[in-house]
Amino acid sequence: MTFPLRTLTRDDLDDVGVVLEHAFGEAHTRDDLGPTYGVIDPTRFYGAYDGDTPVATGGSFALDMTVPGAVRPVAGVTWIAVLPTHRRRGLLTALMGRLLEDLHEAGEPLAALWASQGAIYQRFGYGLAAWDAGLTVPSRAAFTTPVEATGLRLVAPTAPELAAVHEVVAPQRSGWWRRDEAWWAFRLQDPESRRGGASPLRCVVADGPDGPQGYALYRTKPSWDGGQPAGEVTVRELAATDAGTRARLWRYLLDLDLMGTVSSHFGPVDEPLLHLLAEPRAAVPTLRDNLWMRLVDVAAALSGRCYGAEVDVVLDVTDRACPWNSGRWRLSGGPAGATCAATTDAADLRLDAADLGAAYLGGTTLSARAGAGHVTELRPGALAAASVAFGWPGPAPHCPMVF
Ligand SMILES: CC(C)(COP(=O)(O)OP(=O)(O)OC[C@H]1O[C@@H](n2cnc3c(N)ncnc32)[C@H](O)[C@@H]1OP(=O)(O)O)[C@@H](O)C(=O)NCCC(=O)NCCS
């Protein structure tokens, strides 16, 4: 039995939302989904139907995402869900295939996603491109050099200062993207049902001589341990245009009265806080996957970023889910840009599209993929040279929010 796919209209979203509720084991209200509806273009979303009933869904957001040295259109794949009654009958496979074909036809060369489980998407050519370092730090942890938490103001999370800072910061770190009003509404969602007993979202802005230079979005949850204050501060997002501002914001969060710990569940692996702390070991880290990337079109994607060093390499690519990518590609480029085109020249490296996805943002090295047996060096020296070039001297890639 087949379950035909069709693109959605805005009127379909509530019905498809029921698929999400069952697949993710959650209960949504219209209020929960409202901000998500605001960032959805339904023509980029599919439903699979059993008669008139949607039984699976999937689609993508159109994002302007930072990649090494550039800002590029990236399809943010999301809402992948299959009803429990219709699992393991190929619906995910059909949806992923259709989404990739659509992106290929539309000339959108890159896709990115957050995975509910890491095992799901590698078969479709997604590679683990950015890592997430959660941190839990004891309140009042000292810095090597004292920092004064001055020049700070509490504002509503909807204050315009946040967008002003974000516009400066987003182009600097791969994995961030430009936010319009709808994306800010999505980012600032704060239903009471999801607070787990903590406060509403708070926001502190750090000012500099010319205006706002940073902000932290956070919530607090009071608790007591044997009569001692042991509240939790949870940071949702911290952005700063410069190192000093970032330090002031962390100092503020660490010194909030009656709190025992500060946790940031989604943070970059190069978080400067680790270098501010007098005792870095005080920070308890958790490492997990952040963004998974997929090169929909190898040539357009590889020529759409800059490289950390000059590179001239022939890649022999295998790609089961996007067969148009299979074959040999010559990549030539460096810090100022790159070109990539099909070639009949002998290959220097043999690898899968998922390896290129993993290396695309500069957060996973080709050498690491080779260490796991995924990349084969065919010309001595080619792996080290390509691995260095795919790196990037800017901040480590990191996506600040799940979509
Ligand atoms: C994950 C989910 C989308 C899979 O959908 P599905 O229609 O059952 O998947 P398919 O039938 O197309 O399976 C394709 C392959 O992926 C494998 N697969 C599916 N889900 C998997 C999982 N969670 N972990 C590992 N492998 C998985 C299948 O075993 C199958 O492998 P095979 O081809 O070797 O037999 C579905 O189970 C679901 O909605 N889960 C809950 C919501 C969720 O996690 N969504 C993903 C959000 S990022």
Ligand as a Chemical Component Dictionary entry (heavy atoms), coordinates in Angstrom:
data_LIG
# 
_chem_comp.id                   LIG 
_chem_comp.type                 NON-POLYMER 
_chem_comp.pdbx_formal_charge   0 
_chem_comp.three_letter_code    LIG 
# 
loop_
_chem_comp_atom.comp_id 
_chem_comp_atom.atom_id 
_chem_comp_atom.alt_atom_id 
_chem_comp_atom.type_symbol 
_chem_comp_atom.charge 
_chem_comp_atom.model_Cartn_x 
_chem_comp_atom.model_Cartn_y 
_chem_comp_atom.model_Cartn_z 
_chem_comp_atom.pdbx_ordinal 
LIG C1  C1  C 0 12.288 8.138  12.699 1  
LIG C2  C2  C 0 11.047 7.972  11.810 2  
LIG C3  C3  C 0 10.813 9.275  11.045 3  
LIG C4  C4  C 0 11.341 6.825  10.829 4  
LIG O1  O1  O 0 10.290 6.745  9.867  5  
LIG P1  P1  P 0 9.964  5.382  9.069  6  
LIG O2  O2  O 0 8.944  5.731  8.055  7  
LIG O3  O3  O 0 9.645  4.336  10.050 8  
LIG O4  O4  O 0 11.362 5.079  8.374  9  
LIG P2  P2  P 0 11.600 4.120  7.099  10 
LIG O5  O5  O 0 10.555 3.033  7.110  11 
LIG O6  O6  O 0 11.689 4.925  5.864  12 
LIG O7  O7  O 0 13.019 3.533  7.486  13 
LIG C5  C5  C 0 14.157 3.717  6.680  14 
LIG C6  C6  C 0 15.322 3.032  7.342  15 
LIG O8  O8  O 0 15.722 3.787  8.477  16 
LIG C7  C7  C 0 15.765 2.937  9.620  17 
LIG N1  N1  N 0 15.297 3.722  10.770 18 
LIG C8  C8  C 0 14.119 4.323  10.906 19 
LIG N2  N2  N 0 14.046 4.953  12.090 20 
LIG C9  C9  C 0 15.217 4.727  12.709 21 
LIG C10 C10 C 0 15.741 5.085  13.979 22 
LIG N3  N3  N 0 15.021 5.812  14.846 23 
LIG N4  N4  N 0 16.990 4.679  14.289 24 
LIG C11 C11 C 0 17.716 3.935  13.424 25 
LIG N5  N5  N 0 17.264 3.545  12.199 26 
LIG C12 C12 C 0 16.029 3.944  11.858 27 
LIG C13 C13 C 0 14.802 1.819  9.299  28 
LIG O9  O9  O 0 15.076 0.672  10.059 29 
LIG C14 C14 C 0 15.024 1.618  7.842  30 
LIG O10 O10 O 0 16.221 0.865  7.655  31 
LIG P3  P3  P 0 16.353 -0.261 6.504  32 
LIG O11 O11 O 0 16.094 0.479  5.209  33 
LIG O12 O12 O 0 17.756 -0.738 6.653  34 
LIG O13 O13 O 0 15.305 -1.265 6.811  35 
LIG C15 C15 C 0 9.783  7.625  12.632 36 
LIG O14 O14 O 0 10.013 6.433  13.348 37 
LIG C16 C16 C 0 9.372  8.720  13.589 38 
LIG O15 O15 O 0 8.534  9.554  13.243 39 
LIG N6  N6  N 0 9.945  8.713  14.821 40 
LIG C17 C17 C 0 9.593  9.680  15.865 41 
LIG C18 C18 C 0 9.871  11.125 15.463 42 
LIG C19 C19 C 0 11.307 11.352 15.070 43 
LIG O16 O16 O 0 12.237 10.943 15.752 44 
LIG N7  N7  N 0 11.488 12.039 13.926 45 
LIG C20 C20 C 0 12.790 12.457 13.454 46 
LIG C21 C21 C 0 12.965 13.869 13.853 47 
LIG S1  S1  S 0 14.566 14.479 13.587 48 
# 
loop_
_chem_comp_bond.comp_id 
_chem_comp_bond.atom_id_1 
_chem_comp_bond.atom_id_2 
_chem_comp_bond.value_order 
_chem_comp_bond.pdbx_ordinal 
LIG C1  C2  SING 1  
LIG C2  C3  SING 2  
LIG C2  C4  SING 3  
LIG C2  C15 SING 4  
LIG C4  O1  SING 5  
LIG O1  P1  SING 6  
LIG P1  O2  DOUB 7  
LIG P1  O3  SING 8  
LIG P1  O4  SING 9  
LIG O4  P2  SING 10 
LIG P2  O5  DOUB 11 
LIG P2  O6  SING 12 
LIG P2  O7  SING 13 
LIG O7  C5  SING 14 
LIG C5  C6  SING 15 
LIG C6  O8  SING 16 
LIG C6  C14 SING 17 
LIG O8  C7  SING 18 
LIG C7  N1  SING 19 
LIG C7  C13 SING 20 
LIG N1  C8  SING 21 
LIG N1  C12 SING 22 
LIG C8  N2  DOUB 23 
LIG N2  C9  SING 24 
LIG C9  C10 SING 25 
LIG C9  C12 DOUB 26 
LIG C10 N3  SING 27 
LIG C10 N4  DOUB 28 
LIG N4  C11 SING 29 
LIG C11 N5  DOUB 30 
LIG N5  C12 SING 31 
LIG C13 O9  SING 32 
LIG C13 C14 SING 33 
LIG C14 O10 SING 34 
LIG O10 P3  SING 35 
LIG P3  O11 DOUB 36 
LIG P3  O12 SING 37 
LIG P3  O13 SING 38 
LIG C15 O14 SING 39 
LIG C15 C16 SING 40 
LIG C16 O15 DOUB 41 
LIG C16 N6  SING 42 
LIG N6  C17 SING 43 
LIG C17 C18 SING 44 
LIG C18 C19 SING 45 
LIG C19 O16 DOUB 46 
LIG C19 N7  SING 47 
LIG N7  C20 SING 48 
LIG C20 C21 SING 49 
LIG C21 S1  SING 50 
# 
